[in-house]
Amino acid sequence: MSERLLVLVRHGQSEWNLKNLFTGWRDVGLTETGIAEAKAAGRRLLAEKIKFDVAFTSGLIRAQKTLDLMLDEMGQKDIPILKDIALNERDYGDLNGLNKDEARKKWGEEQVLIWRRSYDVPPPGGESLKDTIARALPYYVQEILPRVLRGECVLVAAHGNSLRALIMVLEKHTPESIIKRELATGVPILYRLQADSTVAERLDLAA
């Protein structure tokens, strides 16, 4: 049995991250900084000498491009890649495409903060973090976790909120603590799992 290794990476900086816009399911590309972050993440994983068996990503181009750049840096572009909208970012509904300052002017700072930082209050037409977890977590349990437990090395490139769904289980967060769990762009988080799927070791590969 090889080691049960799961690596999670939030995509590199996107064009709308830079512009302080709510991105959600809008399909935007990476900035030059985001491209550099993805390449650096690939180099850090290469230095760990990990040979991945399979990779997962969302249906959005910023996560897919991040994955592609990482695999290119590692010389592992031949592995299977599974894409699914279950791993998409949280859908911000009516906030998608809005500047965060504009949203505060329209709805008030307190209301926007509730939408952004509460666990179960969705913005108009969108998803709460609880909704996102309800979408992403079953996919993790059914598709990703079994591969890890079989001893495969698995790489997941996705988004801050969809990755929080996985991290909530892995790190045993509560609804209150998971909303405070920050994920930097382009920083791989390595989890070595025990046979019962709990975490034996966590390592953040920050620069």
N, C-alpha and C positions, 0 to 999 in steps of 0.2 A: 504494500500500500504506500503510494507516494503521499506527500504532504497535502493536506486539505487547505488550499490557498485561494483566497478570494481578494481581489484588488478592486477597489472602487475609486473612480476618478470623476470629479466634476469637470465639465468641459472648460476649455480655456475661455478667456474673456471674449464676449461677443460684442458685436457692433452696438447693440442696444444696451448692454451692460455699461459700456463707455458713455452712452448718451443718457444714462439714468432713466431708461424707459422700462415699463412693465413688458416683459417679452412673452412669457407663457408659451403658447403653442405657435406663435408666429415664427416663421422659418427665417432666421437671420444668420449671417456668417460670422466668422471669427475676425477679430482685429489682428493687426500685426503682433500685438502683445499676446493675444490669445494663441496665435500660431506658435509663437516662441515658447509659451507656457506648455503647450501640448508636446512640442519637441523635447523640451527639458524633462517633462514627465517620462517620456519614452527613454531618455538617456538614464534617468535615475532607476527605472525598472531594469534596463539593460545591465546596469552596474550590480543589481541584485542577482543577476544570472537566472532569471525566471524564464522558463519556457512554457508559454501559455498553450492550453489545449483548445480553448474556445473563448470568444468574446461576445458580449452582449452590448447593445446600444439602443437608443430610442429611435423614434421615427423622424427626429429633427436633425437638420444638417450640422448644427454646431456641435452636437455630441458625436455624430458620425465622422465629421472631419477631425475632431480631436482624437478619436480612436484610430483613424487612418494614419495620422501623423505619428502617434505613439508607436504603432506597429511597424511603421516604416523605419523609425529610429532603431527599433529592436531587431529589424530584419525578420519579422514574423508575420508578414502580410498574407501568408498562405493559410492561416488558421481559419476555421469556420467562424463567420460573423452572423449573429442572429439579431434582427432588428424588430422592435415591437413598440407600439404606442403606449403600452402599459408602463414603459419607462420614461414617457414624455414628462416634461416639466409640468408643474401645476398650471392649470388653465385659469388665468386671471380675469376671464370674462370681459366685462365692460372696461376694465382697466388696461387690457392689452393695447400696447402701442402708445399709451399715455406717459408723458413725463411725470415722475413721481411728485414733483413740485406742483404741476398742474392738477394732479389728482387731489392733492391736499387743499388747493384753492377751491375745487369743485365740491368736495364732500367734507372737508374739514380734516385737520391733522389727526384728531382723535379717532375718527371713523376709519381713515386709511390705515392708521396704526393697528386698529383692531383687525382689519382685513388681512394685513400683512403678517401679524404676529400672534393672532389667536389660533387655536388648534382647530376649531370647528365652526367658525363663522366665515362663509364664503363671500367674496365680492359679488356684485350683481352679475348674474349669468355665468359665474365661474365656479371654481372648486376651492374648498377649504383644504388645509393640510390633511385633515382627517379623510376627505374625499380622495385625495391623491394617494394616501397610504392604502385606502381600500382598493384602489386600482393597481398599485404597484406591488403590494405585499403578496397577493396570491400568485403573481407571476414569479416572484422570487422563490416562493415556497415550492411551486410546481415545476419551474423550468431551470432555475439557477442553482438553488441549494442542492438538489439531488446530484448534480454533476460534481459539485465541490465535495460532497460526502463520499463520492466514488473515488476521490483522490485526484480529480482533475484540477489544474490551475486555471482559474476563471478570472477574466478581466471584464469589468463593467464600466463603460463610459456613458454617463447620463447627466442628470441635472441636480441642482441643490435640493429641491423638494422631493423628487422621486428617490434620490439616494437617502434622504432622511427616513423614508419608509423602511429601507433595509437596515439602516443604522439604528433605528428605534428598536428593532429586534436584536440585532447583534450586540448593541451596547446596553440593552435593557433600560431604555429611556421611558419616562412617563410622558403623557401628553404635555405636561408643563415643561419638562426639561428638553424635549426634542425640539421645540420651537426656538430654543436658545442655542442649539448645536449648530455652530457656524462651519461652513465648508468653503475653503479657499479654492479658487479656480486653478485647475491643472496640478493639484497636489495628490499623488496616489496615497491611498490608505490601504495598508496590507493587513488582512486578518488571517491568522492561522486558526482553523476550527478543530475542535475535538469531535470525536465520533458522534456525540449527541447534539451537534450543531452549535454548541456554545463556543465562545471565543477563548482560545488558549493564549493568543498573543495578538496585540495590535501594534502596528508601526506606521507612523506618518512620515512619508518621504518628502518633507519640505526641503526647499533649497538651502 
